[in-house]
């Protein structure tokens, strides 16, 4: 039989296809599973990763601020591929005189708000690596070429699969002043006591990652996209002034030669203490500041299975430490800070390190490294294996604002948390910033909430991302954007992915299911190199929840959540009982709104024809249509006699039916959380999964059945979906300030400690 498809059917068909695109599977966007990375999101049976081992001798000249070094790299090719050349990273070259990093920045004159800003633009600094030689371990020179921040070594003989090569590099560079040049590492100069504090990283030529996803990850370092590195073992000797204290990745090997007897005793006590123990006191640090020595000594550290190595050095360092037990592993949590960091740092830093290690281990994987270190620096926070550099400095009088305190707490938790992302779960930072920053910010939020009840976290809760998501779409990037091409870096790579995971955990999957899936991903990829597809697939594989719609909307697109209550219709069943229904109609007629003409006619028309001539009124005019007669009763009895007891029960239950029409204005599909308030002031929450939008992503309707009359309806009552416009979430319309708007109202800001001092003075006066 032949069927004719009408135009309306065609339109309905194509609208259906359009409606389903939000719920289309990600198969076309994700790479095809293979023997290296399987369809479940786990490492495949042929997964491999390279290894890079380093032996280094590093020297810092405290007079010239020059770092010089030699390294022997042993590179093991565990891939099935033959490699004809090797790629190394030269990150310091972003400070070279011929660097393109500054040239690619977009600038306007309005960006320069002071003479200091103009001076900074013209500041000359001879940065970048000075490579003196690259040779085999037998001293034979190797051919190499430098392309900006990348160095290629051309091998005389290709490196075969499952074989190793060792070679030596000698170099030096001028350490950057972090206060003038900026940067993730460098030095800070303290004018008052003529001392330097060095926080050193990206200071040696480092091997690039070679893997099954990108081949060589040799994208140029432009400043944003951080460091993608292979795992390896390190043995590093660091020569600094004799009175310096050094903090570094790994375990100190020669404490007997670099620490005095009292410091060694305190260190041993700290290893078994549940509270911080001072190893180098403030008094000892102040003495070293004033008695500067010209002699040197060498600190030796070893680190196993790490992807990088960083250190800090200064005679200004106070040092404290405590132990924390993670499974069967004792972790020495430590802090190094100048007196300028007190009283904040001595009071909080090491306790924050210990808390972070414990909390992250609970939600991700057990921390297996032997130490975790927080170093105080004035500049931005930055992370490396077992060590991080963090800001948060009080005023000179020792007071500080609440913002400074929370800023310090947050940055320490965040940077220590980076030990897990990406130091252990080693994602490609150069390509996908969100895989370390976003996942880390999410666990940071959980850690902050377990540190202090009601902690005012900057990122994580859904409502905090609403301002960003409602912004100009021309300046919002998908999360799945290369690190160097992102608009609004912090919101995109930190805030939005952390929010997305919170929504998954709290609203879509539930805590128990989410936590199991997230921990499964972390366990699968600890000390390995995961990709975005591995994360997406693992979360679905371990939960049995199809999340392709969620990854697509939150990670591949930029549309916001904005759902609105368009219309609410109220229905009641017709019981067919004439006594009830005719009384209902009479009441409705008596209380209906009156047309103004009908109302005026009552006085302006003195007498109608049918009022004057009674013969005009017939049967219908005289009949009381609201009166119940015998026939009504007979028909009702016949009707109910045909009903089953269950049907009769439903008919007489006096249920209230509400049809709610919901518009998806923003475009991002979302679960719907309804709060119904009834006439008796009670409330009910109903949660609708996001799949309700699967056949129509623009508008849906739902019918709700209650025993009581509803007086109001509200969407997203707990601010859990990141809805960017709460004003259209209520029926009847509610113009009261939203919780989000109330949250944003701030009181007095600033250093309340100093303010209180002034208040106390006024009281005395």
Phi and psi in degrees as a GROMACS rama.xvg file:
@    title "Ramachandran Plot"
@    xaxis  label "Phi"
@    yaxis  label "Psi"
@TYPE xy
-95.5465  131.116  UNK-2
-110.831  140.675  UNK-3
-98.1909  120.535  UNK-4
-88.9217  115.749  UNK-5
-74.5668  164.117  UNK-6
-59.68  -39.7883  UNK-7
-64.3073  -36.1632  UNK-8
-67.1047  -40.8269  UNK-9
-60.337  -45.2456  UNK-10
-62.8607  -40.726  UNK-11
-63.6773  -38.9719  UNK-12
-62.6197  -48.8215  UNK-13
-70.2069  -33.1375  UNK-14
-64.3442  -35.9779  UNK-15
-63.2745  -42.2904  UNK-16
-60.9471  -45.7581  UNK-17
-61.4431  -41.3701  UNK-18
-64.2864  -29.03  UNK-19
-86.8342  -3.45087  UNK-20
-66.1388  -31.0711  UNK-21
-64.8896  -26.2317  UNK-22
-106.64  11.4634  UNK-23
-65.4933  145.808  UNK-24
-69.7799  156.443  UNK-25
-88.6948  14.3896  UNK-26
-54.4168  -38.9465  UNK-27
-74.8308  -28.6016  UNK-28
-82.0929  -31.6419  UNK-29
-90.1696  149.759  UNK-30
-65.3319  151.443  UNK-31
-67.0988  130.47  UNK-32
-57.6535  151.68  UNK-33
-150.978  -168.546  UNK-34
-72.9587  -14.4459  UNK-35
-90.293  -36.3366  UNK-36
-139.22  114.862  UNK-37
-88.4313  177.047  UNK-38
-70.0783  -17.2866  UNK-39
-82.1523  -8.26608  UNK-40
91.4648  14.2506  UNK-41
-108.296  161.569  UNK-42
-58.6799  134.342  UNK-43
-76.0165  174.373  UNK-44
-71.5568  -12.5355  UNK-45
-112.393  17.1621  UNK-46
-57.4257  140.772  UNK-47
-139.969  162.567  UNK-48
-152.453  149.678  UNK-49
-79.3209  165.84  UNK-50
-132.191  138.287  UNK-51
-129.288  114.836  UNK-52
-104.851  142.563  UNK-53
-129.016  137.243  UNK-54
-121.148  120.886  UNK-55
-131.426  148.414  UNK-56
-122.287  117.321  UNK-57
-119.301  138.581  UNK-58
-131.259  134.662  UNK-59
-110.505  124.381  UNK-60
-90.2617  108.769  UNK-61
-72.6446  -10.9633  UNK-62
-89.5338  -36.1542  UNK-63
-108.213  -8.75145  UNK-64
56.5494  44.6546  UNK-65
-107.909  132.663  UNK-66
-105.829  128.375  UNK-67
-125.747  150.586  UNK-68
-159.338  159.638  UNK-69
-130.168  143.8  UNK-70
-140.869  146.106  UNK-71
-112.769  118.134  UNK-72
-104.614  129.301  UNK-73
-110.81  113.995  UNK-74
-109.113  124.278  UNK-75
-108.345  123.045  UNK-76
-91.7195  95.5385  UNK-77
-88.8855  1.4991  UNK-78
-80.222  166.069  UNK-79
-81.8137  3.69089  UNK-80
-100.551  150.798  UNK-81
-89.0937  131.274  UNK-82
-111.27  121.111  UNK-83
-90.548  -14.3613  UNK-84
-149.944  163.641  UNK-85
-120.731  146.337  UNK-86
-114.734  133.879  UNK-87
-121.7  153.353  UNK-88
-96.3409  136.081  UNK-89
-121.169  69.4839  UNK-90
-62.8188  -30.7515  UNK-91
-63.4947  -15.204  UNK-92
-69.7057  -7.57548  UNK-93
-68.2535  -14.1949  UNK-94
-100.531  2.87231  UNK-95
-66.6309  153.97  UNK-96
-60.6157  -29.6797  UNK-97
-98.2131  17.6516  UNK-98
-65.648  142.363  UNK-99
-92.9694  -1.03276  UNK-100
-58.605  -46.8497  UNK-101
-71.8325  -30.1313  UNK-102
-67.6465  -28.8014  UNK-103
-88.1408  -2.90305  UNK-104
-78.1298  133.887  UNK-105
-80.7605  131.877  UNK-106
-132.525  153.098  UNK-107
-132.756  155.453  UNK-108
-60.8021  -30.7422  UNK-109
-67.3477  -14.3134  UNK-110
-69.7756  -23.4667  UNK-111
-96.3364  99.0643  UNK-112
-95.3439  -5.30421  UNK-113
-154.884  169.144  UNK-114
-63.9964  -30.8966  UNK-115
-63.9799  -37.0177  UNK-116
-64.2333  -41.2692  UNK-117
-66.3846  -39.259  UNK-118
-63.2827  -39.2417  UNK-119
-64.019  -36.1335  UNK-120
-65.941  -35.345  UNK-121
-91.7228  1.38779  UNK-122
-63.1469  128.431  UNK-123
-101.531  130.689  UNK-124
-146.207  123.342  UNK-125
-83.9761  79.9876  UNK-126
-97.2966  -171.209  UNK-127
92.2707  154.454  UNK-128
-68.4789  138.78  UNK-129
-108.095  96.1316  UNK-130
-78.4719  117.909  UNK-131
-89.9484  -37.3808  UNK-132
-165.017  151.058  UNK-133
-133.463  125.653  UNK-134
-148.355  165.691  UNK-135
-72.3956  169.532  UNK-136
-67.5473  -13.1953  UNK-137
-90.7983  1.99515  UNK-138
89.9172  6.28741  UNK-139
-82.7372  127.721  UNK-140
-63.4195  141.433  UNK-141
-109.223  146.108  UNK-142
-79.1753  132.505  UNK-143
-147.137  161.582  UNK-144
-139.571  142.219  UNK-145
-111.232  125.377  UNK-146
-119.001  92.9652  UNK-147
58.1394  -108.603  UNK-148
-98.4316  17.2583  UNK-149
-128.401  143.219  UNK-150
-125.535  127.742  UNK-151
-108.46  127.028  UNK-152
-101.778  119.442  UNK-153
-89.8079  119.407  UNK-154
-83.4692  139.594  UNK-155
-62.2707  -36.2902  UNK-156
-133.113  129.039  UNK-157
-53.9109  143.87  UNK-158
-82.1051  113.972  UNK-159
-71.0097  159.801  UNK-160
-59.2742  141.969  UNK-161
60.1529  39.277  UNK-162
-137.699  170.486  UNK-163
-127.073  160.566  UNK-164
-141.613  143.387  UNK-165
-119.594  140.762  UNK-166
-151.845  166.185  UNK-167
-120.539  143.525  UNK-168
-129.552  137.058  UNK-169
-123.504  135.018  UNK-170
-157.696  173.256  UNK-171
-157.316  165.537  UNK-172
-160.724  160.92  UNK-173
-83.286  120.311  UNK-174
-66.4633  135.778  UNK-175
-80.5543  144.312  UNK-176
-81.3028  110.718  UNK-177
-64.7286  -25.9996  UNK-178
-76.5469  -23.2968  UNK-179
-107.462  -45.0144  UNK-180
-91.4343  -27.7172  UNK-181
84.9521  -164.435  UNK-182
114.539  164.324  UNK-183
-82.9002  -17.2299  UNK-184
-143.594  175.076  UNK-185
142.891  -148.682  UNK-186
-133.027  158.568  UNK-187
-119.968  132.796  UNK-188
-103.404  130.03  UNK-189
-101.991  105.373  UNK-190
-62.2549  -37.6976  UNK-191
-61.8694  -42.5979  UNK-192
-113.175  10.8073  UNK-193
55.6385  46.0351  UNK-194
-126.884  158.913  UNK-195
-114.31  147.128  UNK-196
-123.085  116.239  UNK-197
-101.159  126.818  UNK-198
-119.034  106.645  UNK-199
-113.183  125.162  UNK-200
-155.607  166.657  UNK-201
52.1237  35.8114  UNK-202
-101.093  -1.22886  UNK-203
-136.816  148.079  UNK-204
-59.2482  125.548  UNK-205
-121.738  144.581  UNK-206
-66.5465  140.382  UNK-207
-78.0212  162.811  UNK-208
-80.7727  137.551  UNK-209
-122.034  123.013  UNK-210
-149.522  -175.508  UNK-211
-76.7792  -11.5824  UNK-212
-89.9435  -48.6228  UNK-213
-118.686  -2.7394  UNK-214
69.0068  -129.676  UNK-215
-77.3025  125.258  UNK-216
-86.9541  86.5272  UNK-217
-121.087  33.7516  UNK-218
-62.7421  139.674  UNK-219
-62.0891  143.995  UNK-220
-83.8043  116.39  UNK-221
-107.687  -1.38468  UNK-222
121.027  -31.8587  UNK-223
-93.8874  -60.1957  UNK-224
-60.955  114.502  UNK-225
-78.324  -146.43  UNK-226
-112.421  118.28  UNK-227
-99.0484  118.231  UNK-228
-139.624  147.909  UNK-229
-82.4761  158.999  UNK-230
-77.9501  155.582  UNK-231
-174.825  -176.858  UNK-232
-110.956  142.059  UNK-233
-124.342  139.387  UNK-234
-130.775  113.451  UNK-235
-128.061  126.569  UNK-236
-105.367  125.344  UNK-237
-119.921  115.488  UNK-238
-100.847  122.74  UNK-239
-141.896  173.322  UNK-240
-53.0669  146.65  UNK-241
-59.4638  -30.7151  UNK-242
-93.4383  8.14695  UNK-243
-77.2718  150.461  UNK-244
-108.62  134.54  UNK-245
-116.348  132.968  UNK-246
-113.903  138.358  UNK-247
-154.816  160.546  UNK-248
-54.4671  135.806  UNK-249
97.1443  -165.307  UNK-250
-112.205  131.87  UNK-251
-65.6667  129.474  UNK-252
-98.2206  -20.9079  UNK-253
-130.239  51.9361  UNK-254
-58.5396  -32.1116  UNK-255
-66.727  -22.7515  UNK-256
-101.583  -14.2074  UNK-257
-113.031  -15.1383  UNK-258
-117.883  148.039  UNK-259
-80.4712  173.793  UNK-260
-61.2694  -41.0485  UNK-261
-65.2474  -40.6677  UNK-262
-67.2393  -38.6946  UNK-263
-65.1029  -38.4173  UNK-264
-64.9386  -42.755  UNK-265
-64.5917  -38.9364  UNK-266
-62.0502  -42.6973  UNK-267
-65.5246  -37.0015  UNK-268
-65.2044  -40.0775  UNK-269
-61.8272  -31.4187  UNK-270
-66.4427  -16.0897  UNK-271
-122.372  11.2582  UNK-272
-99.2643  140.962  UNK-273
-86.6401  -4.36967  UNK-274
-130.08  154.819  UNK-275
-59.4383  137.23  UNK-276
-116.164  130.953  UNK-277
-75.4562  122.982  UNK-278
-98.4408  -46.3279  UNK-279
-116.29  118.322  UNK-280
-80.4088  165.383  UNK-281
-63.4249  -37.3248  UNK-282
-62.8992  -41.8554  UNK-283
-65.5873  -38.8649  UNK-284
-66.6607  -41.8842  UNK-285
-63.8316  -38.6476  UNK-286
-63.4147  -42.5392  UNK-287
-65.7337  -34.7463  UNK-288
-58.4142  -40.2044  UNK-289
-88.6349  -25.1532  UNK-290
-106.827  68.1381  UNK-291
-71.7725  129.849  UNK-292
-101.209  155.128  UNK-293
-99.6544  -4.41797  UNK-294
-80.979  160.145  UNK-295
-117.751  161.499  UNK-296
-148.833  163.081  UNK-297
-116.743  127.783  UNK-298
-100.156  137.389  UNK-299
-120.23  129.376  UNK-300
-128.448  148.734  UNK-301
-127.574  140.975  UNK-302
-138.525  137.08  UNK-303
-113.32  134.016  UNK-304
56.6264  53.49  UNK-305
-120.949  160.342  UNK-306
-99.9686  -1.52977  UNK-307
-167.099  173.192  UNK-308
-147.211  126.105  UNK-309
-133.119  162.941  UNK-310
-154.155  166.615  UNK-311
-135.441  147.694  UNK-312
-148.016  134.248  UNK-313
-171.525  149.226  UNK-314
-81.3238  -6.72354  UNK-315
-84.0732  -7.68691  UNK-316
-71.2437  127.209  UNK-317
-89.3829  147.265  UNK-318
-136.923  125.467  UNK-319
-133.96  162.061  UNK-320
-158.081  156.904  UNK-321
-150.559  163.114  UNK-322
-96.8743  147.159  UNK-323
-136.962  137.439  UNK-324
-95.2905  122.479  UNK-325
-120.268  108.217  UNK-326
54.4282  -118.947  UNK-327
-100.103  11.5688  UNK-328
-108.403  129.55  UNK-329
-90.582  123.459  UNK-330
-111.364  124.703  UNK-331
-88.3643  107.603  UNK-332
-90.0908  129.103  UNK-333
-137.159  155.279  UNK-334
-135.412  141.401  UNK-335
-127.397  126.444  UNK-336
-157.951  148.739  UNK-337
-79.2766  168.758  UNK-338
-59.2088  -26.0323  UNK-339
-63.2061  -17.5565  UNK-340
-84.9362  -13.4133  UNK-341
-85.936  152.064  UNK-342
-87.6819  -3.97741  UNK-343
-59.5379  -47.2603  UNK-344
-72.1891  -43.664  UNK-345
-63.3922  -33.0272  UNK-346
-76.8254  -35.8309  UNK-347
-119.684  -35.1307  UNK-348
-57.2372  -55.1271  UNK-349
-67.4915  -34.4498  UNK-350
-63.4795  -37.5037  UNK-351
-65.8546  -40.1835  UNK-352
-59.6821  -48.6979  UNK-353
-62.1775  -44.7252  UNK-354
-62.3204  -41.5116  UNK-355
-64.8243  -45.4514  UNK-356
-60.3487  -42.0692  UNK-357
-67.4724  -44.972  UNK-358
-70.4145  -44.8425  UNK-359
-61.3948  -38.8373  UNK-360
-61.4098  -34.6281  UNK-361
-66.0302  -40.0766  UNK-362
-93.9566  -16.125  UNK-363
-123.192  -95.2039  UNK-364
-136.27  158.731  UNK-365
-64.4696  135.397  UNK-366
-73.0029  119.056  UNK-367
-108.242  -4.20551  UNK-368
-76.3448  157.501  UNK-369
-80.5359  -21.9613  UNK-370
-136.99  160.609  UNK-371
-145.508  125.108  UNK-372
-127.615  138.996  UNK-373
-117.778  124.113  UNK-374
-114.313  134.81  UNK-375
-84.9447  128.86  UNK-376
-142.904  156.011  UNK-377
-75.5355  -26.9  UNK-378
-81.4619  -168.45  UNK-379
-61.92  159.909  UNK-380
-76.0259  148.435  UNK-381
-154.652  149.047  UNK-382
-122.052  147.548  UNK-383
-149.613  167.949  UNK-384
-57.9465  123.495  UNK-385
69.8105  -4.38223  UNK-386
-147.065  144.715  UNK-387
-146.75  158.088  UNK-388
-111.87  125.743  UNK-389
-132.988  146.246  UNK-390
-90.2132  -170.756  UNK-391
113.937  76.5802  UNK-392
-114.847  128.854  UNK-393
-68.9166  173.998  UNK-394
-71.0005  166.643  UNK-395
-61.2471  -27.0108  UNK-396
-84.5888  4.5021  UNK-397
88.7676  -6.08277  UNK-398
-86.1463  165.593  UNK-399
-158.142  156.57  UNK-400
-82.5812  163.052  UNK-401
-63.8408  -34.264  UNK-402
-62.7051  -39.8903  UNK-403
-64.231  -42.8958  UNK-404
-62.257  -51.5877  UNK-405
-66.6583  -33.5059  UNK-406
-61.875  -42.5477  UNK-407
-66.0363  -47.0071  UNK-408
-56.784  -47.5503  UNK-409
-63.8892  -43.3049  UNK-410
-69.7947  -35.5532  UNK-411
-66.4234  -46.9335  UNK-412
-58.9467  -44.8764  UNK-413
-62.9787  -49.9712  UNK-414
-71.9946  -38.5596  UNK-415
-63.6396  -37.5784  UNK-416
-61.051  -25.3298  UNK-417
-64.5177  -12.8905  UNK-418
-57.681  -27.5541  UNK-419
-91.1439  -43.7825  UNK-420
-124.205  108.33  UNK-421
-114.567  15.4478  UNK-422
-69.5251  -35.1935  UNK-423
-101.152  -53.8157  UNK-424
-90.2967  93.5233  UNK-425
-93.6051  78.5867  UNK-426
-79.0771  171.825  UNK-427
-86.542  92.9307  UNK-428
-68.6427  -31.2499  UNK-429
-63.023  -30.7049  UNK-430
-99.3553  -46.3005  UNK-431
-124.329  88.4804  UNK-432
-60.0909  -37.9544  UNK-433
-62.5863  -25.7557  UNK-434
-69.3095  -23.6309  UNK-435
-105.476  -48.7735  UNK-436
-69.7261  -43.0219  UNK-437
-69.4688  -48.041  UNK-438
-64.5245  -38.3072  UNK-439
-65.9212  -42.1178  UNK-440
-63.5833  -34.2964  UNK-441
-62.8607  -49.1927  UNK-442
-70.8496  -29.7374  UNK-443
-56.6323  -44.0752  UNK-444
-59.7267  -46.4168  UNK-445
-61.6838  -37.9942  UNK-446
-69.3216  -40.3666  UNK-447
-61.7374  -42.3234  UNK-448
-67.3467  -26.8831  UNK-449
-86.3457  -10.7986  UNK-450
-83.0722  -44.291  UNK-451
-145.09  128.342  UNK-452
-63.5894  128.283  UNK-453
77.3963  19.2527  UNK-454
-51.525  128.329  UNK-455
-79.0282  70.2607  UNK-456
-61.1931  139.43  UNK-457
-77.3138  -29.9215  UNK-458
-138.601  150.151  UNK-459
130.557  -64.3366  UNK-460
-60.7843  144.567  UNK-461
-60.1638  -40.5094  UNK-462
-65.9173  -20.7008  UNK-463
-73.9422  -14.8031  UNK-464
-97.6053  -2.97912  UNK-465
-62.1899  -42.9644  UNK-466
-57.7201  -44.2716  UNK-467
-63.6275  -46.1254  UNK-468
-72.6924  -22.2748  UNK-469
-87.2746  1.10801  UNK-470
-74.7697  -175.381  UNK-471
-62.919  116.651  UNK-472
-63.3037  -19.1029  UNK-473
-69.7808  -16.7768  UNK-474
-123.93  32.1968  UNK-475
-126.971  125.575  UNK-476
-99.1322  150.686  UNK-477
-61.2856  149.255  UNK-478
-55.975  -38.2101  UNK-479
-79.0237  62.1601  UNK-480
-127.293  142.233  UNK-481
-54.6351  143.6  UNK-482
-53.1372  -36.5971  UNK-483
-82.9431  -6.36996  UNK-484
-115.602  20.3692  UNK-485
-92.3992  132.266  UNK-486
-79.4035  145.257  UNK-487
50.516  68.3929  UNK-488
-53.4187  -48.3943  UNK-489
-64.5605  -47.3641  UNK-490
-63.9793  -40.5987  UNK-491
-72.2481  -48.1633  UNK-492
-94.2768  -23.548  UNK-493
-104.785  -60.7437  UNK-494
-69.7693  -50.0144  UNK-495
-67.3191  -46.6388  UNK-496
-63.8345  -36.5066  UNK-497
-63.1052  -40.5514  UNK-498
-63.762  -44.0863  UNK-499
-58.1825  -44.416  UNK-500
-67.6799  -35.088  UNK-501
-63.5318  -40.9547  UNK-502
-65.8801  -40.2604  UNK-503
-58.4293  -45.1968  UNK-504
-71.3148  -44.5336  UNK-505
-88.5305  -33.7419  UNK-506
-113.145  -39.5837  UNK-507
-95.0653  -49.1128  UNK-508
-99.9483  -31.3063  UNK-509
90.2978  152.272  UNK-510
-62.5099  -46.4505  UNK-511
-62.1166  -47.2664  UNK-512
-68.2497  -43.4734  UNK-513
-61.9326  -48.8327  UNK-514
-59.607  -38.8299  UNK-515
-64.066  -46.0844  UNK-516
-66.463  -42.7507  UNK-517
-64.8091  -42.4769  UNK-518
-66.7401  -34.0127  UNK-519
-60.8253  -46.6288  UNK-520
-57.7202  -46.8254  UNK-521
-63.2302  -42.9809  UNK-522
-65.5315  -38.9181  UNK-523
-63.2436  -35.6124  UNK-524
-113.321  13.8038  UNK-525
-66.3623  134.414  UNK-526
59.638  29.5789  UNK-527
-135.133  -176.969  UNK-528
-115.119  87.8918  UNK-529
-78.8148  157.492  UNK-530
-113.977  169.042  UNK-531
-54.5603  -41.4309  UNK-532
-61.4418  -35.9222  UNK-533
-63.9521  -38.2657  UNK-534
-68.2652  -50.0273  UNK-535
-58.2002  -47.1078  UNK-536
-68.537  -39.6152  UNK-537
-62.7022  -41.7797  UNK-538
-63.1391  -37.7576  UNK-539
-76.3118  -41.7442  UNK-540
-61.206  -39.3384  UNK-541
-86.5947  -4.45187  UNK-542
-122.297  -17.5506  UNK-543
60.5811  32.7725  UNK-544
-117.222  123.18  UNK-545
-76.078  109.143  UNK-546
-111.227  12.4832  UNK-547
-57.5809  -38.9423  UNK-548
-61.3605  -35.8214  UNK-549
-72.2342  -47.6943  UNK-550
-59.7679  -41.8395  UNK-551
-61.6546  -49.7962  UNK-552
-70.9692  -43.4506  UNK-553
-86.5788  -31.0051  UNK-554
-107.226  -29.07  UNK-555
-103.475  -14.6924  UNK-556
-124.489  175.978  UNK-557
-124.797  2.94596  UNK-558
-64.3708  146.688  UNK-559
-92.2038  169.426  UNK-560
-83.6158  121.845  UNK-561
-152.393  93.0716  UNK-562
-105.824  148.033  UNK-563
-136.775  144.162  UNK-564
-80.2358  110.176  UNK-565
-81.3274  -45.2367  UNK-566
-158.482  147.36  UNK-567
-127.555  125.858  UNK-568
-113.747  135.728  UNK-569
-109.884  127.625  UNK-570
-126.886  148.761  UNK-571
-130.934  146.028  UNK-572
-69.4775  141.258  UNK-573
-79.4663  114.004  UNK-574
-73.7573  -13.2413  UNK-575
69.4897  -1.91929  UNK-576
-77.5512  114.768  UNK-577
-62.0787  -33.954  UNK-578
-62.747  -43.4481  UNK-579
-74.7552  -49.1647  UNK-580
-70.9542  -38.2366  UNK-581
-71.4931  -33.1518  UNK-582
-65.2891  -37.9462  UNK-583
-62.9607  -44.063  UNK-584
-66.503  -38.8663  UNK-585
-62.4863  -45.897  UNK-586
-62.3536  -40.1232  UNK-587
-64.5923  -40.0886  UNK-588
-67.5963  -41.0606  UNK-589
-67.7399  -29.1193  UNK-590
-106.058  10.4753  UNK-591
-75.4466  158.303  UNK-592
-66.9247  143.198  UNK-593
-100.564  133.339  UNK-594
-66.9652  136.44  UNK-595
-59.2197  -34.1739  UNK-596
-64.7549  -41.9287  UNK-597
-62.1048  -39.0147  UNK-598
-67.2924  -43.2453  UNK-599
-69.8042  -31.9492  UNK-600
-63.2344  -22.8294  UNK-601
-61.8508  -28.3691  UNK-602
-107.419  -31.2465  UNK-603
-82.3344  -29.0157  UNK-604
-95.4551  106.587  UNK-605
-66.5412  -44.1615  UNK-606
-155.031  132.083  UNK-607
-89.5223  167.818  UNK-608
-62.0136  -45.4582  UNK-609
-70.9691  -18.9675  UNK-610
-76.5361  -29.643  UNK-611
-84.9759  -40.5463  UNK-612
-111.554  102.236  UNK-613
-68.4942  -16.4428  UNK-614
-70.8727  -15.1873  UNK-615
-66.3402  -37.6272  UNK-616
-74.7789  121.52  UNK-617
-102.456  -162.451  UNK-618
-53.8684  -46.611  UNK-619
-69.797  -33.3226  UNK-620
-71.1238  -31.3127  UNK-621
-86.6937  -18.9472  UNK-622
-72.2446  136.703  UNK-623
-91.4628  99.9921  UNK-624
-69.9285  -10.7315  UNK-625
-97.2318  -0.952909  UNK-626
-82.561  144.25  UNK-627
-95.0726  123.81  UNK-628
-110.815  177.371  UNK-629
-63.0009  -35.3891  UNK-630
-66.0564  -37.5303  UNK-631
-58.0564  -44.2965  UNK-632
-65.1722  -43.8699  UNK-633
-60.4977  -47.7418  UNK-634
-63.3113  -37.7934  UNK-635
-65.8526  -42.6267  UNK-636
-63.305  -39.5355  UNK-637
-63.9135  -38.0559  UNK-638
-65.1441  -48.6873  UNK-639
-74.2188  -21.0107  UNK-640
-66.7649  -21.2624  UNK-641
-90.3612  -6.94358  UNK-642
-89.8137  148.896  UNK-643
-77.1507  161.924  UNK-644
-56.5667  -37.3802  UNK-645
-67.4248  -42.4444  UNK-646
-64.1806  -38.466  UNK-647
-66.5472  -38.1189  UNK-648
-62.5122  -43.2218  UNK-649
-64.0836  -41.7263  UNK-650
-62.3573  -35.1732  UNK-651
-99.4927  7.85518  UNK-652
-78.5713  -9.29241  UNK-653
57.7618  43.1534  UNK-654
-70.9973  149.63  UNK-655
-108.383  126.144  UNK-656
-110.492  130.832  UNK-657
-127.119  120.757  UNK-658
-99.3944  118.013  UNK-659
-111.648  124.629  UNK-660
-99.0334  124.28  UNK-661
-117.565  129.959  UNK-662
-101.032  137.99  UNK-663
-98.3875  91.7666  UNK-664
-79.2431  -40.822  UNK-665
-72.4285  -35.4703  UNK-666
109.11  -28.5747  UNK-667
-82.2218  117.9  UNK-668
-69.2785  147.733  UNK-669
-152.301  153.307  UNK-670
-60.9831  156.278  UNK-671
-113.792  123.08  UNK-672
-111.652  114.35  UNK-673
-102.763  136.359  UNK-674
-116.023  114.659  UNK-675
-100.702  130.792  UNK-676
-112.105  132.035  UNK-677
-102.963  170.685  UNK-678
-60.7128  -28.2518  UNK-679
-88.6887  12.4086  UNK-680
76.8645  1.68959  UNK-681
-78.1176  165.766  UNK-682
-132.866  157.474  UNK-683
-144.791  135.064  UNK-684
-104.626  130.377  UNK-685
-126.715  129.431  UNK-686
-110.155  127.575  UNK-687
-114.205  123.289  UNK-688
-62.348  157.855  UNK-689
-63.3431  -21.5014  UNK-690
-62.6653  -8.7757  UNK-691
-60.693  -22.3593  UNK-692
-89.9879  3.94177  UNK-693
-64.3024  -27.7736  UNK-694
-102.137  -13.2739  UNK-695
-154.998  106.224  UNK-696
-83.241  -4.82858  UNK-697
-97.3343  -40.1671  UNK-698
-154.864  135.632  UNK-699
-137.775  163.014  UNK-700
-131.032  149.216  UNK-701
-133.565  144.249  UNK-702
-108.284  129.004  UNK-703
-118.646  139.445  UNK-704
-119.391  124.847  UNK-705
-131.176  163.198  UNK-706
-86.0674  -16.0861  UNK-707
-124.943  160.376  UNK-708
-76.7668  135.153  UNK-709
-88.7421  135.252  UNK-710
-105.539  -24.4065  UNK-711
-156.917  154.633  UNK-712
-133.041  139.037  UNK-713
-137.276  138.637  UNK-714
-95.7801  147.396  UNK-715
52.7466  54.628  UNK-716
-68.7265  -19.6106  UNK-717
-106.02  14.2086  UNK-718
54.0304  47.9501  UNK-719
-110.888  0.891255  UNK-720
-114.551  0.601768  UNK-721
65.7477  32.3413  UNK-722
-61.8952  125.899  UNK-723
-85.4661  -8.56647  UNK-724
-140.313  98.2822  UNK-725
-82.4408  -10.3372  UNK-726
-69.9489  -20.6951  UNK-727
-104.72  18.3137  UNK-728
-96.4626  1.75508  UNK-729
-121.418  147.931  UNK-730
-136.162  125.296  UNK-731
-60.8521  164.797  UNK-732
-56.3046  132.813  UNK-733
-119.063  113.567  UNK-734
-97.5988  11.9881  UNK-735
-68.7506  153.78  UNK-736
-56.9614  136.533  UNK-737
-74.483  165.526  UNK-738
-61.1851  -35.0821  UNK-739
-64.5024  -43.7664  UNK-740
-65.2445  -38.9454  UNK-741
-65.1794  -38.3553  UNK-742
-60.3949  -36.8734  UNK-743
-75.1693  -14.6556  UNK-744
-71.7235  122.007  UNK-745
-112.141  150.612  UNK-746
-93.5928  -151.577  UNK-747
-64.3725  133.694  UNK-748
-113.789  160.085  UNK-749
124.44  -170.452  UNK-750
-82.9306  93.1729  UNK-751
-70.8058  -22.1842  UNK-752
-62.7211  -47.2821  UNK-753
-64.901  -38.1302  UNK-754
-61.738  -40.8539  UNK-755
-65.9187  -35.3627  UNK-756
-59.0466  -43.816  UNK-757
-66.0604  -38.1958  UNK-758
-61.6716  -43.8106  UNK-759
-63.1508  -37.6734  UNK-760
-63.5299  -41.88  UNK-761
-63.907  -35.7578  UNK-762
-64.4555  -40.9745  UNK-763
-66.5795  -38.6091  UNK-764
